[in-house]
């Protein structure tokens, strides 16, 4: 009986401690996100909308306008593409083979201090394979790292992974 009471008390203390840690971590995350000034959030959101529009219109020049001077693009199932020339070639190739129609949902924008911020998004929509005109669902999880260059936020690093299950 005493052992049961002790075990229940210890379990209660551990549960309460875990809950406190969870709430403290959540408050810290909320405070970090809230600490980003509205103009910064606004500019990053506008850059993501410009990127979304560039993808939907298959416009490589518009894509490159939102990328930083030394970008790294990490597409799923491929090696990292490093530098503006490699990133440009990847988008040119992609736009020759497919037409996208996607929308981003922004889940968090976090200031990492100084001239860096990261953004976690998901995207959903469809892609048309131009050779066959086959329509496929498009859904990804994305992580963007933005860097401020010459007073403007630019995509510095970009990684995405599909959230669609592969065909059986």
C-alpha positions as CSV (number, residue, x, y, z in Angstrom):
1,X,0.0,0.0,0.0
2,X,2.8,2.4,1.0
3,X,4.7,1.5,-2.2
4,X,1.5,2.3,-4.3
5,X,1.1,5.7,-2.7
6,X,4.8,6.5,-3.2
7,X,4.7,5.4,-6.9
8,X,1.6,7.4,-7.5
9,X,3.2,10.5,-5.9
10,X,6.4,10.1,-7.9
11,X,4.3,9.6,-11.1
12,X,2.3,12.7,-10.3
13,X,5.4,14.8,-9.6
14,X,7.0,13.6,-12.9
15,X,3.9,14.3,-14.9
16,X,3.6,17.8,-13.4
17,X,7.3,18.4,-14.1
18,X,7.0,17.3,-17.7
19,X,3.9,19.5,-18.1
20,X,5.8,22.5,-16.7
21,X,8.7,21.9,-19.0
22,X,6.4,21.6,-22.0
23,X,4.6,24.8,-21.2
24,X,7.9,26.6,-20.5
25,X,9.3,25.5,-23.8
26,X,6.1,26.5,-25.6
27,X,6.2,29.9,-24.0
28,X,9.8,30.4,-25.1
29,X,8.9,29.4,-28.6
30,X,6.0,31.8,-28.6
31,X,8.1,34.6,-27.2
32,X,10.9,34.0,-29.8
33,X,8.4,34.2,-32.6
34,X,6.6,37.2,-31.2
35,X,10.0,39.0,-30.8
36,X,10.3,39.3,-34.6
37,X,9.3,42.8,-35.5
38,X,6.3,43.1,-37.8
39,X,8.2,44.6,-40.7
40,X,10.5,41.6,-40.8
41,X,7.7,39.1,-40.7
42,X,5.9,41.1,-43.4
43,X,8.9,41.2,-45.7
44,X,9.6,37.5,-45.3
45,X,5.9,36.7,-46.0
46,X,6.1,38.9,-49.1
47,X,9.2,37.1,-50.3
48,X,7.5,33.7,-49.8
49,X,4.5,35.0,-51.8
50,X,6.8,36.2,-54.5
51,X,8.5,32.8,-54.5
52,X,5.1,31.0,-54.7
53,X,4.1,33.2,-57.6
54,X,7.4,32.5,-59.4
55,X,6.9,28.8,-59.0
56,X,3.3,29.0,-60.3
57,X,4.3,31.0,-63.3
58,X,7.5,29.0,-64.1
59,X,9.6,32.1,-63.9
60,X,13.2,31.3,-63.1
61,X,14.2,35.0,-63.0
62,X,11.6,35.7,-60.4
63,X,12.7,32.7,-58.4
64,X,16.3,33.9,-58.5
65,X,15.3,37.4,-57.4
66,X,14.2,36.0,-53.9
67,X,17.4,33.9,-53.5
68,X,20.5,35.2,-51.7
69,X,23.9,35.7,-53.3
70,X,25.2,32.3,-52.1
71,X,22.1,30.0,-52.0
72,X,21.9,26.3,-51.2
73,X,18.8,24.4,-52.5
74,X,18.3,20.9,-51.2
75,X,15.5,19.2,-53.2
76,X,14.2,15.8,-52.2
77,X,16.0,12.8,-53.8
78,X,18.9,15.0,-55.1
79,X,22.3,16.3,-54.1
80,X,22.4,19.8,-52.7
81,X,22.6,22.5,-55.3
82,X,25.2,25.1,-54.3
83,X,25.5,28.6,-55.8
84,X,23.3,30.7,-58.0
85,X,24.2,28.9,-61.3
86,X,23.4,25.4,-59.9
87,X,20.1,26.7,-58.4
88,X,19.1,28.5,-61.6
89,X,19.8,25.3,-63.7
90,X,17.6,23.3,-61.3
91,X,14.6,25.6,-61.7
92,X,15.1,25.9,-65.5
93,X,15.1,22.1,-65.7
94,X,12.1,21.8,-63.4
95,X,10.0,24.3,-65.3
96,X,10.8,22.5,-68.5
97,X,9.3,19.3,-67.2
98,X,6.4,20.4,-64.9
99,X,3.9,23.2,-64.2
100,X,3.2,23.9,-60.6
101,X,0.1,25.3,-58.9
102,X,0.8,25.4,-55.2
103,X,0.1,27.5,-52.1
104,X,2.3,27.8,-49.1
105,X,1.1,27.8,-45.5
106,X,3.5,29.4,-43.1
107,X,3.7,27.7,-39.7
108,X,6.4,29.7,-38.0
109,X,8.9,32.4,-38.6
110,X,11.7,32.5,-36.1
111,X,14.5,35.1,-35.7
112,X,17.8,33.3,-35.2
113,X,19.5,36.6,-34.3
114,X,21.4,39.0,-36.4
115,X,20.7,38.6,-40.1
116,X,19.2,35.1,-40.0
117,X,15.6,33.7,-39.6
118,X,14.0,30.4,-40.4
119,X,10.6,29.7,-41.8
120,X,8.8,26.4,-41.6
121,X,6.0,25.9,-44.2
122,X,3.9,23.3,-45.9
123,X,2.7,23.6,-49.5
124,X,-0.1,21.9,-51.3
125,X,-1.5,21.9,-54.8
126,X,-0.8,20.1,-58.0
127,X,1.8,19.6,-60.7
128,X,1.2,18.9,-64.3
129,X,3.8,16.8,-66.0
130,X,4.3,18.6,-69.3
131,X,5.3,15.6,-71.4
132,X,2.2,13.6,-70.5
133,X,-0.2,16.3,-69.2
134,X,-0.7,14.1,-66.2
135,X,-1.8,15.9,-63.0
136,X,-0.3,14.9,-59.7
137,X,-0.9,16.1,-56.2
138,X,1.8,18.2,-54.7
139,X,2.4,18.5,-51.0
140,X,5.6,19.3,-49.2
141,X,7.2,20.2,-45.8
142,X,9.7,23.0,-46.3
143,X,12.3,24.7,-44.2
144,X,13.7,28.0,-45.4
145,X,16.6,29.9,-43.9
146,X,16.5,33.5,-44.8
147,X,19.5,35.9,-44.6
148,X,19.3,39.6,-44.7
149,X,21.5,40.9,-47.5
150,X,21.8,44.6,-48.4
151,X,18.8,45.3,-46.1
152,X,16.5,42.7,-47.7
153,X,15.5,39.2,-46.6
154,X,16.5,36.5,-49.1
155,X,16.3,32.7,-49.3
156,X,19.7,31.5,-48.1
157,X,19.0,27.8,-47.7
158,X,15.9,25.9,-48.8
159,X,15.1,22.2,-48.1
160,X,11.9,20.4,-49.0
161,X,10.5,16.9,-48.6
162,X,7.2,15.5,-50.0
163,X,4.5,14.8,-47.6
164,X,2.7,12.7,-50.2
165,X,3.1,8.9,-49.8
166,X,5.0,7.3,-52.7
167,X,2.9,5.2,-55.0
168,X,2.6,1.6,-54.0
